[in-house]
Amino acid sequence: MAPASPAPVSFDVYAAYRRILDTDHSISMPIAAILALTELIAQSNAGTMSELVGALNDGAEILKSNAPNPISLSAGLQLFAAFVTIFPHESDNFQDLKRELVRQGQEYAKQAAHSRAKIASLALDFIQDDSVILTHSYSRVVEQALLHAYRHGNKRFSVYVTEARPSGLGSKTYDSLSKAGIPCTVILDAAVAYAMGKVDLVLVGSEAVVESGGLVNAVGSYQIALIAKAANVPFYALAESYKFHRMFPLSQYDLPTHTDEILCFPVPTNTRPLRPGLTLTKSSARNVINSPPAAPSQSAAGIEYASTMTRSSLTEEQLKCNPEVDYTKPDLITLVFSDVGILTPEGVSQYLVGMFAG
């Protein structure tokens, strides 16, 4: 059997994906992935559905392998694969079918552009006057929901936003809301529990909402949800339906972004020097490596040094030991606001089952 040649070698699906994201910063990764695959279909030499599906699968793998965090992107790829293979299409011939798939994929992307506006409208009634809202990092759908409530819902509220280290994206949320006139304060990630007593509700965005109804989002979301639950504060997730993902993690370590480097203990590159006359046995070596560092000096110079270290960024090695996203269990989530409605976590599960069942 001759090998299929479903797409010209010259077509770079990842370059198309990057171009789409760079051209329109409002487009999310799942939608950019769908549009890149529609371009792949248009450029493809596939003559059968089998060849076309093979080309799409190859393109999807290229996109996932090049993305630093493929979770939300994978949700879009999964949705488009189901659209091509599960849902019925009527065309007189295969070339017409390919053109129809391209047209429908582009049409879906246009409709998806209105998803955030729909979510903002649904969230409006849950944002009350004089309420204090906590949000985490930066989310375009949360940003739009808050701006909509302030500008069009005439709601008056205040917002705490976490700094979201190491990305620091909380400052982007702060700048946007403050510019609009919304009272906003950036708080330390470590101050969430301290602030929760003043918070009326939590609004977070999403990388993906998974099959269990749980949430994958910027790291720190899980601990915010735990604290909110303990304080009896509602925790709302805002997610476009194209971020609903057929993935079923049971813990943080089931996420595809988890690697052996995360939370590892790197081998120390240097140790404290030994006193003259001492030799390094296996036992003493363990003591040297495991001994805590000397307490910092309380002199002015010591305090200044500590302050400088606090402000400094993490090294590349330290960043590799930390996750970018975490998983929030469904029992910690009050409701999920999406363009298909306000859902409980169980409702998300039912929606996914129905959608992928055709």
Solvent accessible surface area in square Angstrom, and as a share of the most:
residue,aa,sasa,rsa
1,M,241,1.08
2,A,83,0.64
3,P,128,0.80
4,A,54,0.42
5,S,77,0.50
6,P,26,0.16
7,A,31,0.24
8,P,40,0.25
9,V,156,0.89
10,S,106,0.68
11,F,45,0.19
12,D,80,0.42
13,V,5,0.03
14,Y,53,0.20
15,A,51,0.39
16,A,4,0.03
17,Y,4,0.01
18,R,96,0.35
19,R,122,0.45
20,I,15,0.08
21,L,22,0.11
22,D,81,0.42
23,T,108,0.63
24,D,57,0.29
25,H,144,0.64
26,S,63,0.40
27,I,36,0.18
28,S,3,0.02
29,M,61,0.27
30,P,1,0.01
31,I,10,0.05
32,A,0,0.00
33,A,0,0.00
34,I,2,0.01
35,L,32,0.16
36,A,0,0.00
37,L,4,0.02
38,T,1,0.01
39,E,47,0.21
40,L,8,0.04
41,I,0,0.00
42,A,66,0.51
43,Q,96,0.43
44,S,8,0.05
45,N,97,0.50
46,A,0,0.00
47,G,44,0.42
48,T,68,0.40
49,M,66,0.29
50,S,90,0.58
51,E,49,0.22
52,L,0,0.00
53,V,35,0.20
54,G,30,0.29
55,A,4,0.03
56,L,12,0.06
57,N,78,0.40
58,D,88,0.45
59,G,1,0.01
60,A,16,0.12
61,E,100,0.45
62,I,79,0.40
63,L,0,0.00
64,K,68,0.29
65,S,92,0.59
66,N,73,0.37
67,A,12,0.09
68,P,123,0.78
69,N,19,0.10
70,P,25,0.16
71,I,1,0.00
72,S,3,0.02
73,L,0,0.00
74,S,18,0.12
75,A,1,0.01
76,G,0,0.00
77,L,10,0.05
78,Q,51,0.23
79,L,23,0.11
80,F,5,0.02
81,A,44,0.34
82,A,6,0.05
83,F,37,0.16
84,V,4,0.02
85,T,77,0.45
86,I,76,0.38
87,F,55,0.23
88,P,123,0.77
89,H,44,0.20
90,E,167,0.75
91,S,46,0.29
92,D,142,0.74
93,N,81,0.42
94,F,40,0.17
95,Q,86,0.38
96,D,45,0.23
97,L,23,0.11
98,K,14,0.06
99,R,147,0.54
100,E,43,0.19
101,L,0,0.00
102,V,22,0.13
103,R,129,0.47
104,Q,51,0.22
105,G,2,0.02
106,Q,80,0.35
107,E,69,0.31
108,Y,72,0.28
109,A,12,0.09
110,K,136,0.58
111,Q,105,0.47
112,A,9,0.07
113,A,79,0.61
114,H,114,0.51
115,S,5,0.03
116,R,30,0.11
117,A,46,0.36
118,K,106,0.45
119,I,0,0.00
120,A,2,0.02
121,S,62,0.40
122,L,60,0.30
123,A,1,0.01
124,L,38,0.19
125,D,108,0.56
126,F,69,0.29
127,I,1,0.00
128,Q,103,0.46
129,D,82,0.43
130,D,124,0.64
131,S,9,0.06
132,V,34,0.19
133,I,0,0.00
134,L,0,0.00
135,T,2,0.01
136,H,7,0.03
137,S,7,0.04
138,Y,48,0.18
139,S,20,0.13
140,R,77,0.28
141,V,4,0.02
142,V,3,0.02
143,E,31,0.14
144,Q,68,0.30
145,A,1,0.00
146,L,0,0.00
147,L,26,0.13
148,H,46,0.20
149,A,0,0.00
150,Y,38,0.15
151,R,140,0.51
152,H,132,0.59
153,G,19,0.18
154,N,109,0.56
155,K,36,0.15
156,R,116,0.42
157,F,7,0.03
158,S,41,0.27
159,V,3,0.01
160,Y,46,0.18
161,V,0,0.00
162,T,1,0.00
163,E,38,0.17
164,A,8,0.06
165,R,106,0.39
166,P,73,0.46
167,S,71,0.46
168,G,32,0.30
169,L,76,0.38
170,G,0,0.00
171,S,57,0.37
172,K,105,0.44
173,T,3,0.02
174,Y,80,0.30
175,D,84,0.44
176,S,28,0.18
177,L,0,0.00
178,S,44,0.28
179,K,186,0.79
180,A,24,0.19
181,G,43,0.41
182,I,3,0.01
183,P,79,0.50
184,C,20,0.12
185,T,69,0.40
186,V,55,0.32
187,I,21,0.11
188,L,112,0.56
189,D,33,0.17
190,A,100,0.78
191,A,24,0.18
192,V,3,0.02
193,A,64,0.49
194,Y,199,0.76
195,A,9,0.07
196,M,4,0.02
197,G,76,0.73
198,K,140,0.59
199,V,10,0.06
200,D,74,0.38
201,L,8,0.04
202,V,0,0.00
203,L,1,0.01
204,V,0,0.00
205,G,1,0.01
206,S,10,0.06
207,E,40,0.18
208,A,0,0.00
209,V,1,0.00
210,V,0,0.00
211,E,34,0.15
212,S,21,0.14
213,G,0,0.00
214,G,0,0.00
215,L,1,0.00
216,V,0,0.00
217,N,12,0.06
218,A,29,0.22
219,V,48,0.28
220,G,10,0.10
221,S,0,0.00
222,Y,50,0.19
223,Q,84,0.37
224,I,2,0.01
225,A,0,0.00
226,L,81,0.40
227,I,47,0.24
228,A,0,0.00
229,K,118,0.50
230,A,94,0.73
231,A,49,0.38
232,N,138,0.71
233,V,18,0.10
234,P,43,0.27
235,F,2,0.01
236,Y,19,0.07
237,A,0,0.00
238,L,0,0.00
239,A,0,0.00
240,E,2,0.01
241,S,13,0.09
242,Y,7,0.03
243,K,26,0.11
244,F,4,0.02
245,H,14,0.06
246,R,110,0.40
247,M,31,0.14
248,F,121,0.51
249,P,4,0.02
250,L,133,0.66
251,S,38,0.25
252,Q,42,0.19
253,Y,130,0.50
254,D,75,0.39
255,L,9,0.04
256,P,78,0.49
257,T,31,0.18
258,H,60,0.27
259,T,67,0.39
260,D,137,0.71
261,E,91,0.41
262,I,22,0.11
263,L,103,0.51
264,C,50,0.30
265,F,189,0.79
266,P,87,0.55
267,V,129,0.74
268,P,63,0.40
269,T,135,0.78
270,N,121,0.62
271,T,73,0.43
272,R,133,0.49
273,P,129,0.81
274,L,72,0.36
275,R,171,0.63
276,P,136,0.85
277,G,83,0.79
278,L,92,0.46
279,T,109,0.63
280,L,102,0.51
281,T,78,0.45
282,K,172,0.73
283,S,59,0.38
284,S,32,0.21
285,A,25,0.19
286,R,141,0.51
287,N,94,0.48
288,V,25,0.15
289,I,85,0.43
290,N,113,0.58
291,S,38,0.24
292,P,106,0.67
293,P,120,0.76
294,A,91,0.71
295,A,93,0.72
296,P,92,0.58
297,S,65,0.42
298,Q,143,0.64
299,S,57,0.36
300,A,85,0.66
301,A,72,0.56
302,G,12,0.11
303,I,105,0.53
304,E,120,0.54
305,Y,139,0.53
306,A,45,0.35
307,S,48,0.31
308,T,65,0.38
309,M,106,0.48
310,T,98,0.57
311,R,176,0.64
312,S,47,0.31
313,S,97,0.63
314,L,67,0.33
315,T,70,0.41
316,E,115,0.52
317,E,114,0.51
318,Q,86,0.38
319,L,59,0.29
320,K,111,0.47
321,C,19,0.12
322,N,68,0.35
323,P,40,0.25
324,E,115,0.52
325,V,9,0.05
326,D,13,0.07
327,Y,6,0.02
328,T,0,0.00
329,K,84,0.36
330,P,36,0.22
331,D,96,0.50
332,L,16,0.08
333,I,10,0.05
334,T,61,0.36
335,L,35,0.17
336,V,1,0.00
337,F,0,0.00
338,S,0,0.00
339,D,33,0.17
340,V,64,0.37
341,G,19,0.18
342,I,68,0.34
343,L,33,0.17
344,T,64,0.37
345,P,9,0.06
346,E,112,0.50
347,G,14,0.14
348,V,0,0.00
349,S,28,0.18
350,Q,132,0.59
351,Y,70,0.27
352,L,0,0.00
353,V,91,0.52
354,G,46,0.44
355,M,36,0.16
356,F,18,0.08
357,A,82,0.63
358,G,64,0.62
